[in-house]
């Protein structure tokens, strides 16, 4: 991840809604790196998990799953 090319252009040009899921304690993607990216897409949603590192789907599976379900319901309808 550390050496991959910058893809922020994809976020800026997104014609779709983007869901960000981040952990307050993530050493790989610190909040100070993630927060500016939230403003790049025209429409974005964020779940920022307290006491969670890089693996929110493992560390907070219920919250993460509900966020994904809510996001997809909003994007694709019920």
Biopython code that builds the backbone (N, CA, C, O; Angstrom):
import numpy as np
from Bio.PDB.StructureBuilder import StructureBuilder

atoms = [
    (1, "UNK", "N", (0.811, -1.191, 0.000)),
    (1, "UNK", "CA", (0.000, 0.000, 0.000)),
    (1, "UNK", "C", (0.855, 1.255, 0.000)),
    (1, "UNK", "O", (0.535, 2.248, -0.654)),
    (2, "UNK", "N", (1.935, 1.190, 0.738)),
    (2, "UNK", "CA", (2.779, 2.366, 0.909)),
    (2, "UNK", "C", (3.367, 2.844, -0.417)),
    (2, "UNK", "O", (3.604, 4.038, -0.595)),
    (3, "UNK", "N", (3.601, 1.921, -1.344)),
    (3, "UNK", "CA", (4.300, 2.253, -2.583)),
    (3, "UNK", "C", (3.393, 2.292, -3.813)),
    (3, "UNK", "O", (3.881, 2.359, -4.942)),
    (4, "UNK", "N", (2.097, 2.251, -3.604)),
    (4, "UNK", "CA", (1.227, 2.274, -4.778)),
    (4, "UNK", "C", (1.042, 3.711, -5.265)),
    (4, "UNK", "O", (1.234, 4.655, -4.499)),
    (5, "UNK", "N", (0.670, 3.878, -6.536)),
    (5, "UNK", "CA", (0.511, 5.231, -7.090)),
    (5, "UNK", "C", (-0.666, 5.979, -6.469)),
    (5, "UNK", "O", (-1.600, 5.371, -5.945)),
    (6, "UNK", "N", (-0.604, 7.280, -6.538)),
    (6, "UNK", "CA", (-1.657, 8.158, -6.023)),
    (6, "UNK", "C", (-2.908, 7.997, -6.888)),
    (6, "UNK", "O", (-2.851, 8.149, -8.108)),
    (7, "UNK", "N", (-4.031, 7.689, -6.250)),
    (7, "UNK", "CA", (-5.299, 7.506, -6.967)),
    (7, "UNK", "C", (-6.346, 8.536, -6.540)),
    (7, "UNK", "O", (-7.540, 8.319, -6.747)),
    (8, "UNK", "N", (-5.920, 9.643, -5.952)),
    (8, "UNK", "CA", (-6.892, 10.633, -5.500)),
    (8, "UNK", "C", (-7.698, 11.221, -6.660)),
    (8, "UNK", "O", (-8.819, 11.687, -6.459)),
    (9, "UNK", "N", (-7.148, 11.203, -7.841)),
    (9, "UNK", "CA", (-7.896, 11.690, -9.014)),
    (9, "UNK", "C", (-9.180, 10.888, -9.204)),
    (9, "UNK", "O", (-10.213, 11.448, -9.574)),
    (10, "UNK", "N", (-9.122, 9.593, -8.955)),
    (10, "UNK", "CA", (-10.308, 8.747, -9.057)),
    (10, "UNK", "C", (-11.393, 9.249, -8.102)),
    (10, "UNK", "O", (-12.569, 9.292, -8.462)),
    (11, "UNK", "N", (-10.999, 9.625, -6.894)),
    (11, "UNK", "CA", (-11.967, 10.150, -5.926)),
    (11, "UNK", "C", (-12.533, 11.491, -6.386)),
    (11, "UNK", "O", (-13.739, 11.715, -6.286)),
    (12, "UNK", "N", (-11.692, 12.372, -6.881)),
    (12, "UNK", "CA", (-12.151, 13.685, -7.355)),
    (12, "UNK", "C", (-13.107, 13.565, -8.527)),
    (12, "UNK", "O", (-14.057, 14.339, -8.636)),
    (13, "UNK", "N", (-12.866, 12.606, -9.400)),
    (13, "UNK", "CA", (-13.678, 12.449, -10.613)),
    (13, "UNK", "C", (-14.867, 11.504, -10.430)),
    (13, "UNK", "O", (-15.623, 11.283, -11.377)),
    (14, "UNK", "N", (-15.046, 10.948, -9.246)),
    (14, "UNK", "CA", (-16.082, 9.939, -9.012)),
    (14, "UNK", "C", (-17.474, 10.484, -9.334)),
    (14, "UNK", "O", (-17.867, 11.549, -8.857)),
    (15, "UNK", "N", (-18.189, 9.751, -10.132)),
    (15, "UNK", "CA", (-19.582, 10.082, -10.478)),
    (15, "UNK", "C", (-20.531, 9.226, -9.646)),
    (15, "UNK", "O", (-21.701, 9.068, -9.993)),
    (16, "UNK", "N", (-20.029, 8.685, -8.567)),
    (16, "UNK", "CA", (-20.776, 7.789, -7.697)),
    (16, "UNK", "C", (-20.460, 8.153, -6.250)),
    (16, "UNK", "O", (-19.471, 8.829, -5.967)),
    (17, "UNK", "N", (-21.298, 7.703, -5.360)),
    (17, "UNK", "CA", (-21.103, 7.949, -3.939)),
    (17, "UNK", "C", (-19.996, 7.030, -3.406)),
    (17, "UNK", "O", (-19.876, 5.880, -3.829)),
    (18, "UNK", "N", (-19.199, 7.547, -2.483)),
    (18, "UNK", "CA", (-18.063, 6.804, -1.937)),
    (18, "UNK", "C", (-18.231, 6.668, -0.427)),
    (18, "UNK", "O", (-18.536, 7.640, 0.266)),
    (19, "UNK", "N", (-18.028, 5.454, 0.072)),
    (19, "UNK", "CA", (-18.065, 5.201, 1.510)),
    (19, "UNK", "C", (-16.639, 5.005, 2.004)),
    (19, "UNK", "O", (-15.912, 4.144, 1.508)),
    (20, "UNK", "N", (-16.247, 5.807, 2.980)),
    (20, "UNK", "CA", (-14.951, 5.675, 3.630)),
    (20, "UNK", "C", (-15.178, 5.027, 4.993)),
    (20, "UNK", "O", (-16.071, 5.437, 5.735)),
    (21, "UNK", "N", (-14.385, 4.032, 5.319)),
    (21, "UNK", "CA", (-14.413, 3.428, 6.652)),
    (21, "UNK", "C", (-12.997, 3.511, 7.185)),
    (21, "UNK", "O", (-12.063, 2.978, 6.587)),
    (22, "UNK", "N", (-12.847, 4.181, 8.308)),
    (22, "UNK", "CA", (-11.512, 4.367, 8.875)),
    (22, "UNK", "C", (-11.514, 4.168, 10.373)),
    (22, "UNK", "O", (-12.537, 4.322, 11.041)),
    (23, "UNK", "N", (-10.350, 3.822, 10.887)),
    (23, "UNK", "CA", (-10.188, 3.648, 12.318)),
    (23, "UNK", "C", (-9.367, 4.780, 12.904)),
    (23, "UNK", "O", (-8.373, 5.203, 12.313)),
    (24, "UNK", "N", (-9.773, 5.268, 14.052)),
    (24, "UNK", "CA", (-9.041, 6.345, 14.722)),
    (24, "UNK", "C", (-7.606, 5.939, 15.054)),
    (24, "UNK", "O", (-6.722, 6.792, 15.133)),
    (25, "UNK", "N", (-7.374, 4.646, 15.247)),
    (25, "UNK", "CA", (-6.054, 4.164, 15.647)),
    (25, "UNK", "C", (-5.313, 3.460, 14.506)),
    (25, "UNK", "O", (-4.442, 2.626, 14.754)),
    (26, "UNK", "N", (-5.651, 3.789, 13.280)),
    (26, "UNK", "CA", (-5.044, 3.131, 12.116)),
    (26, "UNK", "C", (-3.653, 3.694, 11.844)),
    (26, "UNK", "O", (-3.523, 4.865, 11.487)),
    (27, "UNK", "N", (-2.611, 2.879, 12.007)),
    (27, "UNK", "CA", (-1.263, 3.360, 11.717)),
    (27, "UNK", "C", (-0.963, 3.413, 10.212)),
    (27, "UNK", "O", (-0.077, 4.153, 9.785)),
    (28, "UNK", "N", (-1.693, 2.635, 9.410)),
    (28, "UNK", "CA", (-1.446, 2.592, 7.964)),
    (28, "UNK", "C", (-2.066, 3.783, 7.245)),
    (28, "UNK", "O", (-1.474, 4.321, 6.309)),
    (29, "UNK", "N", (-3.258, 4.198, 7.678)),
    (29, "UNK", "CA", (-3.951, 5.338, 7.081)),
    (29, "UNK", "C", (-4.435, 6.227, 8.233)),
    (29, "UNK", "O", (-5.591, 6.136, 8.646)),
    (30, "UNK", "N", (-3.555, 7.076, 8.745)),
    (30, "UNK", "CA", (-3.941, 7.937, 9.871)),
    (30, "UNK", "C", (-5.067, 8.898, 9.478)),
    (30, "UNK", "O", (-5.219, 9.249, 8.309)),
    (31, "UNK", "N", (-5.844, 9.312, 10.468)),
    (31, "UNK", "CA", (-6.962, 10.221, 10.197)),
    (31, "UNK", "C", (-6.524, 11.488, 9.482)),
    (31, "UNK", "O", (-7.254, 11.996, 8.630)),
    (32, "UNK", "N", (-5.347, 12.010, 9.812)),
    (32, "UNK", "CA", (-4.902, 13.237, 9.138)),
    (32, "UNK", "C", (-4.657, 13.015, 7.644)),
    (32, "UNK", "O", (-4.619, 13.975, 6.875)),
    (33, "UNK", "N", (-4.492, 11.764, 7.234)),
    (33, "UNK", "CA", (-4.391, 11.426, 5.813)),
    (33, "UNK", "C", (-5.778, 11.184, 5.218)),
    (33, "UNK", "O", (-6.061, 11.587, 4.090)),
    (34, "UNK", "N", (-6.626, 10.529, 5.985)),
    (34, "UNK", "CA", (-7.961, 10.170, 5.497)),
    (34, "UNK", "C", (-8.906, 11.364, 5.401)),
    (34, "UNK", "O", (-9.616, 11.505, 4.406)),
    (35, "UNK", "N", (-8.928, 12.207, 6.399)),
    (35, "UNK", "CA", (-9.921, 13.292, 6.451)),
    (35, "UNK", "C", (-9.928, 14.194, 5.214)),
    (35, "UNK", "O", (-11.010, 14.496, 4.710)),
    (36, "UNK", "N", (-8.790, 14.634, 4.704)),
    (36, "UNK", "CA", (-8.840, 15.464, 3.487)),
    (36, "UNK", "C", (-9.430, 14.727, 2.277)),
    (36, "UNK", "O", (-9.994, 15.354, 1.381)),
    (37, "UNK", "N", (-9.299, 13.411, 2.256)),
    (37, "UNK", "CA", (-9.834, 12.632, 1.140)),
    (37, "UNK", "C", (-11.359, 12.585, 1.148)),
    (37, "UNK", "O", (-11.981, 12.377, 0.107)),
    (38, "UNK", "N", (-11.959, 12.777, 2.318)),
    (38, "UNK", "CA", (-13.425, 12.747, 2.409)),
    (38, "UNK", "C", (-14.071, 13.835, 1.561)),
    (38, "UNK", "O", (-15.205, 13.677, 1.109)),
    (39, "UNK", "N", (-13.369, 14.921, 1.344)),
    (39, "UNK", "CA", (-13.910, 16.043, 0.576)),
    (39, "UNK", "C", (-13.696, 15.896, -0.932)),
    (39, "UNK", "O", (-14.217, 16.704, -1.700)),
    (40, "UNK", "N", (-12.957, 14.905, -1.366)),
    (40, "UNK", "CA", (-12.649, 14.782, -2.794)),
    (40, "UNK", "C", (-13.834, 14.350, -3.656)),
    (40, "UNK", "O", (-14.074, 14.977, -4.687)),
    (41, "UNK", "N", (-14.584, 13.312, -3.288)),
    (41, "UNK", "CA", (-15.728, 12.940, -4.128)),
    (41, "UNK", "C", (-16.859, 13.961, -3.985)),
    (41, "UNK", "O", (-16.973, 14.637, -2.962)),
    (42, "UNK", "N", (-17.678, 14.060, -5.007)),
    (42, "UNK", "CA", (-18.833, 14.960, -4.943)),
    (42, "UNK", "C", (-19.786, 14.530, -3.836)),
    (42, "UNK", "O", (-20.410, 15.367, -3.185)),
    (43, "UNK", "N", (-19.895, 13.219, -3.627)),
    (43, "UNK", "CA", (-20.755, 12.711, -2.555)),
    (43, "UNK", "C", (-20.004, 11.614, -1.808)),
    (43, "UNK", "O", (-19.665, 10.580, -2.384)),
    (44, "UNK", "N", (-19.748, 11.845, -0.534)),
    (44, "UNK", "CA", (-19.053, 10.836, 0.259)),
    (44, "UNK", "C", (-19.727, 10.662, 1.607)),
    (44, "UNK", "O", (-20.414, 11.554, 2.105)),
    (45, "UNK", "N", (-19.513, 9.501, 2.177)),
    (45, "UNK", "CA", (-20.024, 9.137, 3.495)),
    (45, "UNK", "C", (-18.845, 8.536, 4.250)),
    (45, "UNK", "O", (-17.943, 7.957, 3.645)),
    (46, "UNK", "N", (-18.856, 8.674, 5.573)),
    (46, "UNK", "CA", (-17.730, 8.167, 6.345)),
    (46, "UNK", "C", (-18.199, 7.511, 7.631)),
    (46, "UNK", "O", (-19.126, 7.979, 8.294)),
    (47, "UNK", "N", (-17.538, 6.421, 7.961)),
    (47, "UNK", "CA", (-17.671, 5.775, 9.259)),
    (47, "UNK", "C", (-16.281, 5.802, 9.865)),
    (47, "UNK", "O", (-15.372, 5.134, 9.371)),
    (48, "UNK", "N", (-16.110, 6.569, 10.932)),
    (48, "UNK", "CA", (-14.821, 6.673, 11.617)),
    (48, "UNK", "C", (-14.964, 5.985, 12.965)),
    (48, "UNK", "O", (-15.703, 6.443, 13.837)),
    (49, "UNK", "N", (-14.254, 4.892, 13.122)),
    (49, "UNK", "CA", (-14.420, 4.009, 14.267)),
    (49, "UNK", "C", (-13.403, 4.298, 15.364)),
    (49, "UNK", "O", (-12.197, 4.304, 15.118)),
    (50, "UNK", "N", (-13.894, 4.537, 16.566)),
    (50, "UNK", "CA", (-13.021, 4.748, 17.727)),
    (50, "UNK", "C", (-12.463, 3.406, 18.201)),
    (50, "UNK", "O", (-13.118, 2.370, 18.088)),
    (51, "UNK", "N", (-11.249, 3.447, 18.729)),
    (51, "UNK", "CA", (-10.576, 2.249, 19.265)),
    (51, "UNK", "C", (-10.450, 1.148, 18.222)),
    (51, "UNK", "O", (-10.481, -0.037, 18.555)),
    (52, "UNK", "N", (-10.307, 1.540, 16.958)),
    (52, "UNK", "CA", (-10.161, 0.600, 15.850)),
    (52, "UNK", "C", (-8.951, 1.019, 15.038)),
    (52, "UNK", "O", (-8.706, 2.207, 14.829)),
    (53, "UNK", "N", (-8.191, 0.021, 14.578)),
    (53, "UNK", "CA", (-7.028, 0.278, 13.739)),
    (53, "UNK", "C", (-7.392, 0.166, 12.272)),
    (53, "UNK", "O", (-8.333, 0.809, 11.809)),
    (54, "UNK", "N", (-6.648, -0.650, 11.539)),
    (54, "UNK", "CA", (-6.777, -0.747, 10.090)),
    (54, "UNK", "C", (-7.821, -1.773, 9.634)),
    (54, "UNK", "O", (-8.211, -1.770, 8.466)),
    (55, "UNK", "N", (-8.272, -2.636, 10.524)),
    (55, "UNK", "CA", (-9.160, -3.727, 10.112)),
    (55, "UNK", "C", (-10.542, -3.596, 10.760)),
    (55, "UNK", "O", (-10.949, -4.445, 11.553)),
    (56, "UNK", "N", (-11.239, -2.544, 10.417)),
    (56, "UNK", "CA", (-12.552, -2.288, 10.993)),
    (56, "UNK", "C", (-13.523, -3.432, 10.813)),
    (56, "UNK", "O", (-14.345, -3.685, 11.694)),
    (57, "UNK", "N", (-13.447, -4.129, 9.693)),
    (57, "UNK", "CA", (-14.366, -5.234, 9.442)),
    (57, "UNK", "C", (-14.122, -6.406, 10.388)),
    (57, "UNK", "O", (-15.000, -7.251, 10.563)),
    (58, "UNK", "N", (-12.945, -6.466, 10.998)),
    (58, "UNK", "CA", (-12.637, -7.501, 11.993)),
    (58, "UNK", "C", (-12.795, -6.940, 13.408)),
    (58, "UNK", "O", (-13.335, -7.611, 14.287)),
    (59, "UNK", "N", (-12.323, -5.710, 13.624)),
    (59, "UNK", "CA", (-12.327, -5.108, 14.948)),
    (59, "UNK", "C", (-13.714, -4.607, 15.370)),
    (59, "UNK", "O", (-14.024, -4.589, 16.561)),
    (60, "UNK", "N", (-14.530, -4.210, 14.431)),
    (60, "UNK", "CA", (-15.891, -3.729, 14.711)),
    (60, "UNK", "C", (-16.821, -4.247, 13.613)),
    (60, "UNK", "O", (-17.376, -3.461, 12.845)),
    (61, "UNK", "N", (-16.989, -5.575, 13.541)),
    (61, "UNK", "CA", (-17.716, -6.152, 12.408)),
    (61, "UNK", "C", (-19.176, -5.714, 12.310)),
    (61, "UNK", "O", (-19.674, -5.499, 11.205)),
    (62, "UNK", "N", (-19.876, -5.577, 13.441)),
    (62, "UNK", "CA", (-21.291, -5.212, 13.375)),
    (62, "UNK", "C", (-21.468, -3.785, 12.859)),
    (62, "UNK", "O", (-22.316, -3.532, 12.004)),
    (63, "UNK", "N", (-20.666, -2.854, 13.381)),
    (63, "UNK", "CA", (-20.765, -1.458, 12.924)),
    (63, "UNK", "C", (-20.395, -1.325, 11.450)),
    (63, "UNK", "O", (-21.041, -0.597, 10.697)),
    (64, "UNK", "N", (-19.357, -2.029, 11.059)),
    (64, "UNK", "CA", (-18.902, -1.971, 9.674)),
    (64, "UNK", "C", (-19.942, -2.567, 8.734)),
    (64, "UNK", "O", (-20.256, -1.986, 7.695)),
    (65, "UNK", "N", (-20.466, -3.715, 9.099)),
    (65, "UNK", "CA", (-21.484, -4.356, 8.257)),
    (65, "UNK", "C", (-22.719, -3.466, 8.122)),
    (65, "UNK", "O", (-23.260, -3.319, 7.027)),
    (66, "UNK", "N", (-23.162, -2.878, 9.220)),
    (66, "UNK", "CA", (-24.350, -2.019, 9.158)),
    (66, "UNK", "C", (-24.103, -0.791, 8.286)),
    (66, "UNK", "O", (-24.986, -0.366, 7.542)),
    (67, "UNK", "N", (-22.908, -0.226, 8.378)),
    (67, "UNK", "CA", (-22.577, 0.937, 7.541)),
    (67, "UNK", "C", (-22.612, 0.568, 6.064)),
    (67, "UNK", "O", (-23.125, 1.335, 5.248)),
    (68, "UNK", "N", (-22.081, -0.581, 5.713)),
    (68, "UNK", "CA", (-22.081, -1.013, 4.312)),
    (68, "UNK", "C", (-23.509, -1.277, 3.842)),
    (68, "UNK", "O", (-23.881, -0.898, 2.732)),
    (69, "UNK", "N", (-24.309, -1.931, 4.693)),
    (69, "UNK", "CA", (-25.706, -2.189, 4.319)),
    (69, "UNK", "C", (-26.490, -0.890, 4.146)),
    (69, "UNK", "O", (-27.247, -0.740, 3.186)),
    (70, "UNK", "N", (-26.308, 0.049, 5.077)),
    (70, "UNK", "CA", (-26.994, 1.340, 4.980)),
    (70, "UNK", "C", (-26.554, 2.103, 3.736)),
    (70, "UNK", "O", (-27.375, 2.697, 3.038)),
    (71, "UNK", "N", (-25.260, 2.081, 3.466)),
    (71, "UNK", "CA", (-24.719, 2.777, 2.298)),
    (71, "UNK", "C", (-25.293, 2.189, 1.005)),
    (71, "UNK", "O", (-25.760, 2.926, 0.136)),
    (72, "UNK", "N", (-25.256, 0.875, 0.886)),
    (72, "UNK", "CA", (-25.758, 0.260, -0.351)),
    (72, "UNK", "C", (-27.264, 0.431, -0.488)),
    (72, "UNK", "O", (-27.770, 0.563, -1.603)),
    (73, "UNK", "N", (-27.986, 0.430, 0.623)),
    (73, "UNK", "CA", (-29.433, 0.675, 0.548)),
    (73, "UNK", "C", (-29.712, 2.084, 0.052)),
    (73, "UNK", "O", (-30.647, 2.299, -0.720)),
    (74, "UNK", "N", (-28.913, 3.038, 0.490)),
    (74, "UNK", "CA", (-29.086, 4.416, 0.047)),
    (74, "UNK", "C", (-28.680, 4.635, -1.385)),
    (74, "UNK", "O", (-29.284, 5.445, -2.087)),
    (75, "UNK", "N", (-27.671, 3.929, -1.828)),
    (75, "UNK", "CA", (-27.161, 4.098, -3.182)),
    (75, "UNK", "C", (-28.015, 3.331, -4.190)),
    (75, "UNK", "O", (-28.332, 3.848, -5.261)),
    (76, "UNK", "N", (-28.381, 2.109, -3.848)),
    (76, "UNK", "CA", (-29.073, 1.239, -4.795)),
    (76, "UNK", "C", (-30.559, 1.100, -4.539)),
    (76, "UNK", "O", (-31.242, 0.407, -5.293)),
    (77, "UNK", "N", (-31.086, 1.736, -3.501)),
    (77, "UNK", "CA", (-32.487, 1.623, -3.154)),
    (77, "UNK", "C", (-32.737, 0.394, -2.288)),
    (77, "UNK", "O", (-31.849, -0.438, -2.100)),
    (78, "UNK", "N", (-33.936, 0.292, -1.773)),
    (78, "UNK", "CA", (-34.264, -0.850, -0.892)),
    (78, "UNK", "C", (-34.894, -1.966, -1.651)),
    (78, "UNK", "O", (-35.231, -2.996, -1.067)),
]
sb = StructureBuilder()
sb.init_structure("model")
sb.init_model(0)
sb.init_chain("A")
sb.init_seg("    ")
for serial, (resi, resn, name, xyz) in enumerate(atoms, 1):
    if name == "N":
        sb.init_residue(resn, " ", resi, " ")
    sb.init_atom(name, np.array(xyz, "f"), 0.0, 1.0, " ", f" {name:<3s}", serial, name[0])
structure = sb.get_structure()
